[in-house]
Amino acid sequence: MTGSRLKGLMLLLLVAIVWCLTGAGEAQAGLAGQIIQVEGQADLMKKGQLPVVPLKEGDGVEPGDVIRTKPESRAKVKFIDGTTLTIAPESRVGIEEYMYDAQKNQRNAVLQVFRGMVHAVVDKVIKVEEPDFVVKTHTGILGVRGTGFFVNLALMYTDLLVELGKVSAKNVFAEVKGEVTVGDMHFTRIGVGLPPTLPMVISEKDIQNLRNRFAPKGGGQASGSGADALLSGDKPSGDPPPGSTLQTIIDTVKTTVTTDRQFIDPPRKESGPEPVTLAFTQDYAGTYIKTSQSPFSQATYFSPSGASGTGTREGVYPGRFTATFSLLAVSPDPNTFSPESTGVFAAQMAGNVSGLRGADFTGKNIILTADSAGGTHFSITGKATILPNGNLVFTPTSGTFTLGSITGTVDPLVSTWTQTAIGPVTGTSGTPGTSAAFSKIKRQLNQRQLASNRVRRH
């Protein structure tokens, strides 16, 4: 081989290496991971937008994507840093950010669990001052330092169980002080508006019960009670043996989280006061951010980080509050929304809720109406739970929006609204029955609907 040909081959090899390190890397820059297992029915919302597409093995996932599993269905993701995430049935997980640079040993991973349960194994632990792998939920922020852990969501709390490694846990609202570090074979719970409980020991049997929830159909279920029953929000059948892990967890949670007691030891119906039905109303004003992508038929209206608005509630645990929300508006027409805007968001909520005085009040068919500075009007119906500490969780079940002559829907599966009390809670001063303010809002909704119908007819 001549010297010139050898130089030519070396030059081609150098070009190939440079292409692999630059061009190929750029082509994969947006890839966060790959689906390596799907069982049953699961789908993917690319960039969090409709329409959904069926999920299959080999699909790539990117920041902004949302993975959803149906009943009796599961999915598993392997991310670019080797981390695996197994998603249980009836769960919803969003990939907010995911960057990994192996050469610089840097990572920035943020996942959002909207619903259900996940099991994560973070094999690569990078020693940094702040966690570079974060999991967010509706009540907590988890900073992962490795290695294997479970996250389970219920309506009013998030449960974290660490099998191996360390995970820090704190409330999603900075106003709620308190942070714990959960180590090997320990558990904590983060309630709405509450700091995480002190870590409690769990057993191998508890972990096995959790693993069974991710096992393929027909794989069997471990018998007995354990953290699996505790995580589901149901009290296990029968009494745990004295001194057992589960009994220790139940006793500790009863003692340290009295406002969350109804999930462990609900009041017995045969004794105590009868539930009452009360009316409540509230007003809220704050800033919002709206984002939309081509073809601009969907837009997400969400509160900035740090809860920049305040509201006042009357009737049931009255007082002042901040709100965190994210509402997905879906239009039947393209080019409905602008790419991005911000402004003032004014909202009202009203309805009837039932419960025991001094305990939680819950109601269905609660009405949330809101108006943005850009002219979008929302009308959303859902379920609301008001806690004795003044916090509120609103779960949408259906909703519509109007913008000019356009009427669309609000996706209840990905829309959220939660509140944290910031002022004194003065008790359940509400009166039985439907309040006048609630009736006024219903009349306004009917008038808006009639006006919207007239616009569509013309």
QUIGIQUI-V216729 format. One record per residue. N is the residue number from 1. RES is the residue in one small letter. OMEGA is omega as a letter, one per 30 degrees, with the letter a starting at -180 (999 if undefined). Layout:
# QUIGIQUI-V216729
n={N;N}
res={RES;RES}
omega={OMEGA;OMEGA}
This chain:
# QUIGIQUI-V216729
n={1;2;3;4;5;6;7;8;9;10;11;12;13;14;15;16;17;18;19;20;21;22;23;24;25;26;27;28;29;30;31;32;33;34;35;36;37;38;39;40;41;42;43;44;45;46;47;48;49;50;51;52;53;54;55;56;57;58;59;60;61;62;63;64;65;66;67;68;69;70;71;72;73;74;75;76;77;78;79;80;81;82;83;84;85;86;87;88;89;90;91;92;93;94;95;96;97;98;99;100;101;102;103;104;105;106;107;108;109;110;111;112;113;114;115;116;117;118;119;120;121;122;123;124;125;126;127;128;129;130;131;132;133;134;135;136;137;138;139;140;141;142;143;144;145;146;147;148;149;150;151;152;153;154;155;156;157;158;159;160;161;162;163;164;165;166;167;168;169;170;171;172;173;174;175;176;177;178;179;180;181;182;183;184;185;186;187;188;189;190;191;192;193;194;195;196;197;198;199;200;201;202;203;204;205;206;207;208;209;210;211;212;213;214;215;216;217;218;219;220;221;222;223;224;225;226;227;228;229;230;231;232;233;234;235;236;237;238;239;240;241;242;243;244;245;246;247;248;249;250;251;252;253;254;255;256;257;258;259;260;261;262;263;264;265;266;267;268;269;270;271;272;273;274;275;276;277;278;279;280;281;282;283;284;285;286;287;288;289;290;291;292;293;294;295;296;297;298;299;300;301;302;303;304;305;306;307;308;309;310;311;312;313;314;315;316;317;318;319;320;321;322;323;324;325;326;327;328;329;330;331;332;333;334;335;336;337;338;339;340;341;342;343;344;345;346;347;348;349;350;351;352;353;354;355;356;357;358;359;360;361;362;363;364;365;366;367;368;369;370;371;372;373;374;375;376;377;378;379;380;381;382;383;384;385;386;387;388;389;390;391;392;393;394;395;396;397;398;399;400;401;402;403;404;405;406;407;408;409;410;411;412;413;414;415;416;417;418;419;420;421;422;423;424;425;426;427;428;429;430;431;432;433;434;435;436;437;438;439;440;441;442;443;444;445;446;447;448;449;450;451;452;453;454;455;456;457;458}
res={m;t;g;s;r;l;k;g;l;m;l;l;l;l;v;a;i;v;w;c;l;t;g;a;g;e;a;q;a;g;l;a;g;q;i;i;q;v;e;g;q;a;d;l;m;k;k;g;q;l;p;v;v;p;l;k;e;g;d;g;v;e;p;g;d;v;i;r;t;k;p;e;s;r;a;k;v;k;f;i;d;g;t;t;l;t;i;a;p;e;s;r;v;g;i;e;e;y;m;y;d;a;q;k;n;q;r;n;a;v;l;q;v;f;r;g;m;v;h;a;v;v;d;k;v;i;k;v;e;e;p;d;f;v;v;k;t;h;t;g;i;l;g;v;r;g;t;g;f;f;v;n;l;a;l;m;y;t;d;l;l;v;e;l;g;k;v;s;a;k;n;v;f;a;e;v;k;g;e;v;t;v;g;d;m;h;f;t;r;i;g;v;g;l;p;p;t;l;p;m;v;i;s;e;k;d;i;q;n;l;r;n;r;f;a;p;k;g;g;g;q;a;s;g;s;g;a;d;a;l;l;s;g;d;k;p;s;g;d;p;p;p;g;s;t;l;q;t;i;i;d;t;v;k;t;t;v;t;t;d;r;q;f;i;d;p;p;r;k;e;s;g;p;e;p;v;t;l;a;f;t;q;d;y;a;g;t;y;i;k;t;s;q;s;p;f;s;q;a;t;y;f;s;p;s;g;a;s;g;t;g;t;r;e;g;v;y;p;g;r;f;t;a;t;f;s;l;l;a;v;s;p;d;p;n;t;f;s;p;e;s;t;g;v;f;a;a;q;m;a;g;n;v;s;g;l;r;g;a;d;f;t;g;k;n;i;i;l;t;a;d;s;a;g;g;t;h;f;s;i;t;g;k;a;t;i;l;p;n;g;n;l;v;f;t;p;t;s;g;t;f;t;l;g;s;i;t;g;t;v;d;p;l;v;s;t;w;t;q;t;a;i;g;p;v;t;g;t;s;g;t;p;g;t;s;a;a;f;s;k;i;k;r;q;l;n;q;r;q;l;a;s;n;r;v;r;r;h}
omega={a;a;a;l;l;l;l;l;l;l;l;l;l;l;l;l;l;l;l;a;a;a;a;l;l;a;a;a;a;a;l;a;a;l;a;l;l;l;a;a;l;a;a;l;a;a;l;a;l;g;l;l;l;a;l;l;a;l;l;l;a;l;a;a;l;a;a;l;l;l;a;a;a;l;a;a;l;a;a;l;a;l;l;l;l;a;a;l;l;a;l;a;l;l;a;l;l;l;l;l;a;a;a;a;a;l;l;a;l;l;l;l;a;a;l;a;l;l;a;l;a;a;a;l;a;a;l;a;l;l;l;l;a;l;l;l;a;a;a;l;a;l;a;l;l;f;a;a;l;l;a;a;l;a;a;a;l;l;l;l;a;l;a;l;a;l;l;a;l;l;a;l;a;l;l;a;l;l;l;l;a;a;a;l;l;a;l;l;l;l;l;l;a;l;l;l;l;a;a;a;l;a;l;l;l;l;l;l;l;a;a;l;l;a;l;l;a;a;l;a;l;a;l;l;a;a;l;l;l;a;a;a;a;l;a;l;a;l;l;l;l;l;a;a;a;a;l;l;a;a;a;a;l;a;a;a;a;l;l;a;a;l;a;a;a;l;l;a;a;a;l;a;l;l;l;l;a;l;l;l;l;l;a;l;l;l;l;l;l;l;l;l;l;g;l;l;l;l;l;l;a;a;l;l;a;l;a;l;l;l;l;l;l;l;a;a;a;l;a;a;l;a;l;a;l;a;l;l;a;a;l;a;l;l;l;a;l;a;a;l;l;a;a;a;l;a;l;l;a;l;l;l;a;l;l;l;a;l;a;l;a;l;l;l;l;a;l;l;a;l;l;l;l;l;l;l;l;l;a;l;a;a;a;l;l;a;l;l;l;l;a;l;l;a;a;l;l;l;l;l;l;l;a;a;a;l;l;a;l;a;a;a;a;l;a;l;l;a;l;a;l;l;a;l;a;l;a;a;a;l;l;l;a;a;l;l;l;l;l;l;l;l;l;l;l;l;l;a;l;l;l;l;l;l;a;l;a;999}
